[in-house]
Amino acid sequence: MATMIISPNSYDTLKYSVFLAGSIDKARPWHDEVFSKLADLDVQLISPKRDDWDSSWEQDAHSEPFRSQVLWERAGMEAADMILYCFTKDSKAPISMYELGRYGNAKDCIVCVEEGFYRQGNLDIYCEMDGIPMYHNLDDLLTDLRTTLEQRA
């Protein structure tokens, strides 16, 4: 059975894991959609979306709660076997675009960019050039990811 590990909880570095990167602010709860579609598989989903996020935390390197979150996310991406990026049309997600640039060729990645995302064209070209699987519909991505994960088992 799938497990969803949310920040700042610890995860099992020995279990196959998929880090859920991408839109969080103003985005629909796509993390829950991923979990629902993969719930019966033996996979650990690592989500940076926190139940206790406080938007008043100063986004400054010296702000301890903010710094801890950023470090947790980076460690999670580095520990994960795969990174799933989801860019929803109602969000900007500039940090996630940076993270895709950083990990896109270093990790096994899969990307969903919803039609209408403000930088859809940039991400389409980047993923095409680097051979990163790209989808414009999360359900299509999850169907293929499910097949990949079932074959891995």
C-alpha positions as CSV (number, residue, x, y, z in Angstrom):
1,M,0.0,0.0,0.0
2,A,1.2,3.5,-0.8
3,T,2.1,5.9,2.0
4,M,2.0,9.6,1.8
5,I,4.8,11.3,3.8
6,I,4.2,15.0,4.3
7,S,6.7,17.6,5.5
8,P,8.3,17.7,8.0
9,N,7.9,14.0,8.7
10,S,10.7,11.5,8.0
11,Y,10.5,9.0,5.2
12,D,12.1,5.6,4.6
13,T,15.2,6.0,2.4
14,L,15.1,2.3,1.6
15,K,11.6,2.3,0.1
16,Y,10.9,3.2,-3.5
17,S,9.8,6.8,-3.4
18,V,8.3,9.5,-5.6
19,F,8.7,13.1,-4.6
20,L,5.7,15.3,-5.5
21,A,7.1,18.6,-6.7
22,G,5.3,21.5,-8.4
23,S,2.4,23.8,-7.7
24,I,1.2,24.3,-4.2
25,D,0.1,27.9,-3.7
26,K,-3.4,28.4,-5.3
27,A,-3.3,24.9,-6.7
28,R,-6.0,22.3,-6.4
29,P,-5.2,19.3,-4.2
30,W,-3.4,17.4,-6.9
31,H,-1.2,15.6,-4.3
32,D,-4.4,13.9,-3.1
33,E,-5.2,12.9,-6.7
34,V,-1.8,11.2,-7.0
35,F,-2.2,9.3,-3.7
36,S,-5.8,8.2,-4.7
37,K,-4.7,6.8,-8.0
38,L,-1.6,5.0,-6.6
39,A,-2.9,4.0,-3.2
40,D,-2.8,0.2,-3.8
41,L,0.9,0.2,-5.0
42,D,4.0,-0.3,-2.9
43,V,5.3,3.2,-3.2
44,Q,6.2,6.0,-0.8
45,L,5.0,9.5,-1.9
46,I,6.9,12.4,-0.4
47,S,5.0,15.6,-0.3
48,P,6.2,19.0,0.7
49,K,2.7,20.2,1.2
50,R,2.3,20.8,4.9
51,D,-0.8,20.7,7.0
52,D,0.7,23.2,9.4
53,W,2.2,25.7,6.8
54,D,2.1,29.3,8.2
55,S,2.1,31.9,5.4
56,S,3.4,34.4,7.9
57,W,6.8,32.7,8.0
58,E,9.3,35.0,6.6
59,Q,10.8,33.6,3.4
60,D,14.3,34.4,4.5
61,A,17.3,32.1,4.8
62,H,17.6,33.0,8.5
63,S,13.9,32.2,9.3
64,E,14.2,28.8,10.9
65,P,10.8,27.3,10.0
66,F,11.2,28.4,6.4
67,R,14.8,27.2,6.2
68,S,13.9,23.8,7.6
69,Q,11.1,23.4,5.0
70,V,13.5,24.2,2.1
71,L,16.1,21.8,3.4
72,W,13.5,19.1,4.0
73,E,12.3,19.5,0.4
74,R,15.8,19.4,-1.1
75,A,16.8,16.3,0.9
76,G,13.5,14.6,-0.2
77,M,14.2,15.3,-3.8
78,E,17.7,14.0,-3.5
79,A,16.6,10.9,-1.7
80,A,13.6,10.1,-4.0
81,D,13.9,7.6,-6.8
82,M,11.7,9.7,-9.0
83,I,10.4,13.2,-9.0
84,L,6.9,14.0,-10.3
85,Y,6.4,17.6,-11.2
86,C,2.8,19.0,-11.6
87,F,2.4,22.6,-12.8
88,T,-1.2,23.6,-12.5
89,K,-2.6,26.4,-14.6
90,D,-3.7,28.4,-11.6
91,S,-0.2,28.7,-10.0
92,K,3.2,30.2,-10.8
93,A,5.6,27.7,-9.2
94,P,8.9,29.4,-10.0
95,I,10.9,27.4,-7.4
96,S,9.6,24.2,-8.9
97,M,10.8,25.3,-12.4
98,Y,14.2,25.9,-10.8
99,E,14.1,22.4,-9.2
100,L,13.1,20.8,-12.6
101,G,16.2,22.6,-14.1
102,R,18.3,21.2,-11.3
103,Y,17.1,17.7,-11.1
104,G,15.6,17.1,-14.6
105,N,18.7,15.3,-16.0
106,A,20.0,14.0,-12.6
107,K,16.9,12.1,-11.6
108,D,14.1,10.0,-13.1
109,C,11.5,12.7,-13.6
110,I,8.0,12.9,-15.0
111,V,6.2,16.2,-15.7
112,C,2.6,17.4,-16.0
113,V,2.0,20.9,-17.2
114,E,-1.7,21.8,-17.5
115,E,-2.9,23.6,-20.5
116,G,-2.8,27.3,-19.7
117,F,0.1,27.3,-17.3
118,Y,1.8,30.6,-17.9
119,R,5.2,29.0,-18.9
120,Q,3.8,25.9,-20.6
121,G,5.8,26.5,-23.8
122,N,9.1,26.8,-21.9
123,L,8.5,23.6,-20.1
124,D,7.3,21.7,-23.2
125,I,10.5,22.6,-25.0
126,Y,12.8,21.9,-22.1
127,C,11.3,18.5,-21.5
128,E,11.3,17.6,-25.2
129,M,14.9,18.5,-25.5
130,D,16.0,16.5,-22.5
131,G,13.7,13.5,-23.1
132,I,11.7,14.1,-19.9
133,P,8.2,12.5,-20.2
134,M,5.7,15.3,-20.4
135,Y,1.9,15.3,-20.0
136,H,-0.8,18.0,-20.1
137,N,-3.2,16.0,-18.1
138,L,-2.5,14.5,-14.7
139,D,-4.8,11.5,-15.2
140,D,-2.8,10.5,-18.3
141,L,0.5,10.9,-16.4
142,L,-0.8,8.8,-13.5
143,T,-2.0,6.0,-15.9
144,D,1.5,5.7,-17.3
145,L,3.2,6.1,-14.0
146,R,1.0,3.4,-12.5
147,T,2.1,1.0,-15.3
148,T,5.8,1.9,-14.7
149,L,5.5,1.3,-11.0
150,E,3.6,-2.0,-11.5
151,Q,6.4,-3.2,-13.8
152,R,9.0,-2.2,-11.2
153,A,7.4,-4.5,-8.6
